[in-house]
Amino acid sequence: MLKIGYLGPEGTYSSHATKLYDDENLKIPFNTINEVLSSLKSSETNQVVVPLENSINGSIVEVLDFLASKNNFHIVGELNIEINHSVYSLSSINNEDVKVVYSHPQALAQCYDYLINNFKNAKHKASNSTADSYNDLINSNEKGVFIGPPWMKDNEKIIVIAENVQSVKNNVTRFVVISDKNKIKKTISDKTSIVISFNEDSPGSLFKALEPMAKKNINMTKIESRPTKEKLGNYYFFIDIEGHFEDKDINECLTEIKEISSLKFLGSYPKFN
């Protein structure tokens, strides 16, 4: 049986994504994203389901840095989950009396406009997850609210203050499944992810690395830079392309890119449709 790690506790969006991905194997919750990722290194898990990027707040840098680091883990799947944040309280409370708002930093950022307009006097406090924010508010003994997923309204101890409060209504998080095994079996619709870097900063390096994809008419769906942390001005470039590693054009393209850059193959996996 596989052991699959996710950002817990039960009730988080990561928990929801993990259940959608797999309904058979053992699910193991962790307190932080870094703990989830570290569980692969320690063999506590065989796979993890982690958020990679959000349509409002951008990429999760801990996951990008993990993928770029020297390890043998690969992306084997992806899921796009629509995010709808709700505001809850533990008892009836007026907006002007709210002194604190708890939630995961991503949720606080995604709901910033609503929070500023409705809880002007409230501090924003970070929780390990949206599900944890419920317990954080209980333990704080402060007059406040928390932001959580829509299914938390089923809890009879919670009062719904507002629903669907994210700043941008088209709020989607892309989750990826990272595994200690590299699955490369083709499907009818695949995506390949790589990360490249350059030993020396020379003019046109990135253009030369991307040129083989243009020549072979390979569609690049994402490119994002991230500091290598080695020295100022050095970057990793995370790239997603349509197709599978076993496709002739992509295989040849990656070979060409590898000749002019340091390339790490992150995986070929079914594209979420």
C-alpha positions in Angstrom: 0.0 0.0 0.0 1.3 3.5 -0.9 1.8 6.1 1.8 0.6 9.5 0.5 1.5 12.7 2.4 -0.4 16.0 2.4 -0.7 19.3 4.3 -3.1 18.5 7.1 -5.2 18.2 9.1 -8.2 16.6 7.7 -10.4 19.2 6.0 -7.7 21.2 4.1 -7.8 21.8 0.4 -4.7 19.5 0.3 -6.7 16.8 2.0 -9.5 17.3 -0.5 -7.1 17.1 -3.5 -5.5 14.0 -2.1 -8.8 12.2 -1.8 -9.7 13.1 -5.4 -6.3 11.8 -6.5 -6.5 8.5 -4.6 -9.3 6.9 -2.6 -7.5 3.6 -1.8 -4.1 4.1 -0.2 -3.0 5.4 3.2 -3.1 9.2 3.6 -0.7 10.8 6.1 -1.2 14.5 7.2 1.7 16.8 8.1 1.8 20.2 9.7 3.7 22.2 7.0 4.5 21.9 3.3 8.2 21.5 4.2 7.3 18.6 6.4 5.3 17.1 3.6 8.2 17.3 1.2 10.7 16.1 3.8 8.6 12.9 4.3 9.7 11.8 0.8 13.3 12.2 1.7 12.9 10.2 4.9 10.8 7.5 3.2 7.8 8.2 5.5 5.8 8.5 2.3 6.0 7.2 -1.3 4.1 10.2 -2.8 2.9 13.6 -1.7 0.2 15.9 -2.9 1.2 19.6 -2.6 0.0 22.9 -4.0 2.4 24.2 -6.7 0.7 27.4 -7.8 -2.4 29.5 -7.3 -4.1 31.7 -9.9 -4.2 34.7 -7.5 -1.2 34.4 -5.4 1.4 32.7 -7.6 3.7 29.8 -7.0 4.5 28.0 -3.7 8.3 28.7 -3.5 9.0 25.8 -1.1 7.7 23.3 -3.7 9.6 25.0 -6.5 12.9 24.9 -4.5 12.3 21.3 -3.6 11.8 20.3 -7.2 14.9 22.2 -8.3 17.1 20.6 -5.6 19.3 17.5 -6.1 16.9 14.6 -5.6 15.4 11.8 -7.6 11.7 12.6 -7.1 9.4 13.3 -10.0 6.0 14.8 -10.7 3.6 12.0 -11.7 0.2 13.8 -11.7 -1.6 17.1 -11.3 -5.0 18.4 -10.2 -6.6 21.8 -10.6 -8.9 22.6 -7.6 -11.3 25.6 -7.5 -10.8 27.5 -4.2 -13.7 29.1 -2.5 -12.9 30.7 0.8 -15.5 31.4 3.6 -15.3 33.4 6.7 -16.5 31.8 10.0 -16.8 32.7 13.6 -17.4 30.8 16.8 -20.3 33.0 17.9 -22.3 36.0 16.7 -20.0 39.0 16.2 -20.1 42.4 14.5 -17.5 43.2 12.0 -16.1 46.2 14.0 -15.6 43.9 17.0 -13.3 41.5 15.1 -9.8 41.8 16.5 -8.1 38.9 14.6 -8.4 36.9 11.5 -6.8 33.4 11.3 -5.9 31.4 8.2 -3.1 30.0 6.1 -1.0 32.8 4.6 -2.2 32.0 1.1 -5.8 32.3 2.1 -5.2 35.6 3.9 -3.5 36.9 0.8 -6.2 35.7 -1.5 -8.9 37.4 0.6 -7.0 40.6 1.3 -9.5 42.9 -0.3 -12.5 41.5 1.6 -10.6 41.6 4.9 -9.5 45.2 4.5 -13.0 46.3 3.6 -14.8 44.4 6.4 -12.4 44.0 9.3 -10.3 47.2 9.3 -9.2 46.9 12.9 -8.3 43.2 12.8 -4.8 41.6 12.8 -4.1 38.9 10.3 -2.5 35.8 11.9 -1.0 32.9 10.0 -2.1 29.3 10.6 -0.4 26.1 9.3 -3.5 25.4 7.2 -7.1 26.7 6.7 -8.4 23.8 8.8 -6.0 24.6 11.6 -7.2 28.2 11.7 -10.4 26.9 13.5 -8.4 25.6 16.4 -6.1 28.6 16.4 -9.1 30.9 17.0 -10.4 28.6 19.7 -7.1 28.6 21.5 -6.5 32.3 21.2 -9.5 33.4 23.3 -9.7 36.5 21.1 -12.7 38.0 19.4 -12.2 37.0 15.8 -12.9 35.0 12.7 -11.1 32.5 10.5 -11.0 31.7 6.8 -11.6 28.1 5.8 -13.0 25.9 3.0 -16.7 25.7 2.3 -17.3 22.3 3.8 -16.4 23.6 7.3 -19.9 25.1 7.5 -21.2 21.6 8.2 -19.7 22.0 11.7 -22.6 22.9 14.0 -20.2 24.8 16.3 -19.3 27.3 13.5 -21.2 30.3 12.2 -20.9 31.4 8.6 -20.1 35.1 8.2 -19.6 35.2 4.4 -18.9 32.9 1.6 -16.8 33.0 -1.6 -14.8 36.0 -0.3 -11.5 35.6 -2.4 -10.5 38.8 -4.2 -10.7 37.1 -7.6 -13.6 34.7 -8.2 -11.7 32.5 -10.6 -9.4 31.2 -7.9 -7.8 27.9 -8.8 -4.9 26.0 -7.2 -2.8 23.6 -9.2 -1.7 20.6 -7.1 1.0 18.2 -8.2 1.7 14.7 -7.1 5.4 14.1 -6.4 6.6 10.5 -6.2 9.7 8.4 -5.4 9.0 6.5 -8.7 9.2 8.0 -12.2 6.1 7.0 -14.1 6.6 7.7 -17.8 3.7 5.8 -19.3 2.0 7.8 -22.1 -1.6 8.8 -22.1 -3.7 10.7 -24.7 -2.9 14.1 -23.2 0.4 14.6 -21.3 2.5 17.4 -19.9 6.3 17.5 -19.3 8.0 19.6 -16.7 11.7 20.5 -16.6 13.9 23.0 -14.7 17.0 24.5 -16.4 19.8 26.7 -15.2 23.1 28.1 -16.7 26.6 27.8 -15.3 27.5 31.2 -16.8 25.4 34.2 -17.5 26.0 34.8 -21.2 23.9 36.8 -23.7 21.1 34.9 -25.3 21.4 31.8 -23.0 17.7 31.5 -22.3 16.8 32.2 -25.9 19.1 29.4 -27.1 17.6 27.0 -24.6 14.1 27.8 -25.7 14.8 27.9 -29.4 14.6 24.1 -30.0 11.0 24.1 -28.7 10.0 26.9 -31.2 11.7 25.0 -34.1 9.9 21.8 -33.3 6.6 23.6 -32.7 6.3 22.4 -29.1 3.9 24.4 -27.0 5.3 25.8 -23.8 2.5 26.4 -21.3 4.6 27.9 -18.5 8.0 29.5 -17.7 8.9 30.9 -14.3 12.2 32.0 -12.8 13.4 31.4 -9.2 16.8 32.3 -7.7 19.3 29.5 -7.4 20.5 31.0 -4.0 24.1 30.5 -5.2 24.7 34.1 -6.1 22.8 37.2 -7.2 21.6 37.0 -10.8 21.6 33.2 -11.0 18.2 31.7 -11.7 16.4 28.4 -12.3 13.8 28.4 -15.0 10.8 26.1 -14.5 9.2 25.1 -17.8 6.0 23.1 -18.7 5.5 21.9 -22.2 2.7 19.9 -23.8 3.5 16.3 -24.7 5.4 13.3 -23.2 9.1 12.5 -22.8 8.7 9.5 -25.1 7.5 11.7 -28.0 10.2 11.9 -30.5 10.2 15.7 -30.9 10.2 16.3 -27.1 13.0 13.8 -26.5 15.2 15.4 -29.2 14.3 18.9 -27.9 15.3 18.0 -24.3 18.6 16.5 -25.6 19.4 19.8 -27.4 18.5 21.9 -24.3 20.7 19.7 -22.1 23.7 20.5 -24.4 23.5 24.2 -23.6 22.1 24.2 -20.0 21.9 22.2 -16.8 18.6 20.4 -17.2 16.6 18.5 -14.6 13.7 16.3 -15.8 10.8 16.7 -13.4 8.4 14.3 -15.0 6.0 13.5 -17.8 2.4 13.0 -16.5 -1.2 13.1 -17.5 -2.4 16.7 -18.2 -5.4 17.8 -16.1 -8.3 18.6 -18.4 
